[in-house]
Amino acid sequence: MRFKKSILLIWFIVCLATLLVSIGCERKQETKSKAAAEKVEKKPVFEFAGEEIYGDPEIFSTPRLQFSWRAPGVKSYELWSMRLDGSDLRRVVKADLLYSKEARNFIHDPVRSPDNRYIVISMGTSRLPEKHLIDLKTKTKTIIMSGGLIPHFTWRPDSKSVVFLSDPGMLEYFVETGELKQSKSFKSFGQYILKDGRFAVVREDGIYYYTPDRRFIKSIKIWDPSMIEEHQYDMGFYHRISWDGRFMVYMLQNVTYFIRLDDPKNPIWSTDEWYRSGGFGPEGKYFYYSIRRVDLNTKKEIRLFEPPCFGRDCGGVPTNTTIYNLGAAK
């Protein structure tokens, strides 16, 4: 009898010990899971003002800077924008829309329409480069065409069509109808449609001006044709003209010149720095590229904002910079 009681007691003690160990393991596992969950919750997230909302009167109350950028903690380059003072950083186009329809990467600067609704962009694919139109109101994308060359996208002031260069020559795409027309072509290195509707065409010796229906107005001789290298007749060279037609930047023979187009022979500034994208501010005092601003009088340069770093991840290099919404300038 005593023997049976001893066995029962031992069995009870073993069961109790097993139960306590089990409870302890469960609590330990629960603690680990909680710690892991807290660790996941504490993963750093890049914070910004929010998405750019088409038509928002506050967002579009001032001119803005648009650029491509991979934010810290994000896998892909996306389109972003901010005010010209570096504030109000917003995402314009997310990766899922940007890289839809087999698009892989940026090839040329995306350009915003004057009414801020559309972005026309040249994207790389597994085949030829493609020209895409992104509608920021409907969040949709349309393939305009496939083809090469530097497009030099330039919008009509009414935002109803965009003119660009491609393999067949100068083309014009009409947004509402989706029609693509071949336009009167010029032997040129790119073109601009200015605020007043005039065409400014970059030719072998300077700028040639035309009416909106392509009637010649005048030309301004700026450089000697011998400054253009042989490969640049195919590949082009860097240049930008301000929307109001007063200022220009161009690079020839590894020198970058900032000029006033009413006095082109006396540069505001010449430098051996290279600029591959960018734009003039509304008054022509500053030139913006990447996320930097250069004072053309003092030559001083500042970064408009400092991205945070998550460990070694400080994001990608901002590029494809353009200025838009200049109509909001006071």
N, C-alpha and C positions, 0 to 999 in steps of 0.2 A: 504493500500500500504506500509506504513511504517512498519506495522506488518510483512508483507511478507519479506521485506528487512531484518528485524531483525532476522527472522527465517533462512534466507539464510546465513546471517553473522555468526550466531551461528553454523549452519551446517558446514560452511567453516572452522571455528576455530576448531571444533571437529575433522574434517577430517585431518586438518593440524597437530593437536596434536597427533592424532593416527599415522600419517605418521612419525612424528619425533620420537615417542616412538619406532615404528617398526625399524627405521633406527638405533636408539641407541641400541636396543636389538641385531640386526644383527651384529653391530660393536663389541658389548660386547662379543657375541658368537664367532665372528671371532677372537677376541683377546684371548679368552679362548682356542680355538682350536689351535691357533698358539703357545700359551704357552705350551699346552699339547704336541704338535708336537716337540717343542724344548726340552721338558723334555725327550721324548722318544729318540730323537737324542743324548742327552747327557748321556744316559745310558752307564755306563762304559763297555768297551770291553777289554778282555785280549789280549795283543799284543805280538807276538812272531815272530821269523824270517821267518816263513812260513811252508809249507808242506815239508816233506822230499821227494826229487825227486830221484827216483831210477836211478843210473848211472851218477848223476851229479858229475863231477870231483872235484869241489870245496868242496861240502858237504862231499865227501868220501876221502878227502885228508889227514885225520887224523883218529885215532881210535875214537870210539864214545860209549856213554853210552846210553842204552835203558832201559826204565822203564814204568810202568803203572802209570797213574796219572789222577785225575779229576782236571782240571784247574779251576780257579775262574770264576764263571758265567756259567760254563758248567755242565750239569746234570749227565753225565756218565764218568766213567773211560775210557781213551783211551790210546794208545801207543804213547810215546814221545821219542825223542832222543836229545842228545847234545854232544858237544865236551867234552873231559875229563877235561877241565878247566872251564866248566860251560857255555861257550858261544854257540851261534848258536843253540838255542832251537828250535826244529821243531817237528811238529806232524807227526807220522809215519803211524798210522792207525786210521781212524775216527770210531766213534761209530756205524754208519750204517753198515759198513762192519764187524766190530769186533763182533757185536751181531746179525748178520744175521744167518739163519739156526738154530734158537731156542737157540743160545748161551746166557747165562745169566751172567756169571762172570768168572774171572780168578781162576784157581785152582793151577796151577804150573807156573813157570817162562817161558815166551815165549823166544825162542832161535833163533837167526838169523843165517842163513847159511853163510859160509865163503865168498861167492861171493856177499853177501848183498841182494840177491833177495828175499829170502824166510824167513818166520817166521813160526816155528812150535809151537803150543800152545795147552795147555790142558784147556778146558772150561767146566763149569758146564751147565747142561740142566735139564729139568724136569725128565729125566731118568738117565742113566749112564753118567759119564764124557765122553767127546769126545775129540779126538785128531784132531786138525784142521791144515791145511796148508794154509797160506796166501801168495799169489804171489804179490809182491809189484810192479812188472812190469805191470801185467795185471789188478791189483786191483780186484782179484777174490779170493774165498775161497773154499777149498775142505775138506770134512770130510774124514779123514783117517780111523778112526774106533771108536768104543765105548769100554770103558773098564777102569778099575781102576789102582791102584798103582801109586807111584811117578815115572814118566817116565824117568827122567834124560836124556832128549833129547841131543844127541850128533851127529854132522854132520860129514860125511866123508869130507876130505880136498877138494875134487873136487865138493862138493855141490850137487852131484847127488843122494844121499840117506841120510837118517837120521835113527839112531839106537835109540831104546828106550825100556823101560820095560813096560809091561802091563799084564793083567790077564793070557794070554797064555805063558808068559815068555819074552825072548828078541826077539824083532821084528825089521825088517828093511824095511823102506818104500822107494821105488824108485820113484823119482819125475816125471821123463819123462814118465814112463809107468803106474804109479799109482798102481804098484804091491806091495803087502805087504807080506813079507816072514818071516817065523819063523826062527830065527837064533840060532846058538849054544848058549845055555844059561849057565850062571855061577850062582852059589849060591852067590849072591852079594848084596851090598847095593847101587849099581849104577855103572856107567861106563863113561869113557871119551875117546874120540878119539883125540889124541894129534896132534900137528902141523905136526909131521913126519909120521902120520898114525898109530902109535902104539895104542893098546887098553890099558888103565889103568883101572883096575877093582878093586873096593873097596870091600875087603873081611873082614872076621871076625877078622883079626889081622893086616891088613895093605893093601898095594897096590900090585897087581899082574899084570905084564906086559905081553902082548901078541902081536904077529905080526898082521897085518891087517886081515890075514886069520885064526886067533885065535890059533896060535902055541905059546906055553908058552916060555917066555924069562927069566924072573927072578921075584923075589918078594922082597918087603921091609917090614920088620916087624916094625910096628909103635906103636901099642897099644896092651894091653893085652885083649883077648876076654872077660874077666870078666868085663871090663869097659862098655860093651854093655848091656843095660838093656833089660829085656825080651820083653817088648812091642816094642822095636826098631827092633826086628827081623821081625816084620810085618809092622811097620810104618816107619822104616828107621831112619837115623839121618843126621844132616846137615853136608855137606862137599862141597868143591869146589877145583879143581885143575887148575892151570894156563894152558893156551893153549900150552906154551912151555914145560910144564911138570916139571918146576923147583920148584914151590911153591904149598902149599896146606893149606887150612883152614878146620878145622873140630871141632865139638862140641860133647863131651862126658861127662856125669856126670855133666852137667851144667857149664862146662868150655870150652871156645873156644881157640883153639891152632892155631897159624900161624907158619908154619914150612917150612924149605928148605928140599926138598926130598932127597938131597944128605947128609943131616945131621939131620934126623928126630927126634933124641932123644934130641936135644937141640933147643927148640922152639925159634923162633924170638920173640914171644910175647904170653903170655897166659892171658886171661881176663875172668871175669864173665859176660861180655856183650854178648848178643845174636845177632846173625846175621842169617837171614832167606833167604837172597838172596845176590847177589853181585858178584864181580869178581876182579881179579888182573889186574893192569895196565900192559903195555907192558914190563916194566923193573922189576916188582915185588916190587917196592918201595912203591907203594900205593895200598890200597884195597878200592874199591868203593862199597857203598851200599846206597839204597834209592837215595837221591841226595847229598850224603856226601862222603868225601874222607878222609881216615885215613892214616897218615904217619906211616908205620910200624916200623920205627927207633925211631922217637920222640914220637909216640903214640898221636900226636896232630890230631884233627879232625876239618874239616871245612865244611860248607855248600857251595855247588857250585853255588847256586843262591837263591835269596829270592823272592818267588812268591808274587805278590801284593795281597792286600785284598780289596774286594768290600764290605764295611760294615763289617759284621761278616764272610763273605765268603772268606776264604783264600785258597780254594781248598781242595782236599783230601790229604791223606798221600801217597807220592810216594813210590812204592814198586816194586817187581818183577824185580829187577835190574840185568842186564847182560852187559857184555862188548863185542863189536863186531868190525869188520873192523881192527883187530889188524895187519893185513898184511900191513897197511899203516904206521905203526910205523917206524920212521927214525932210 
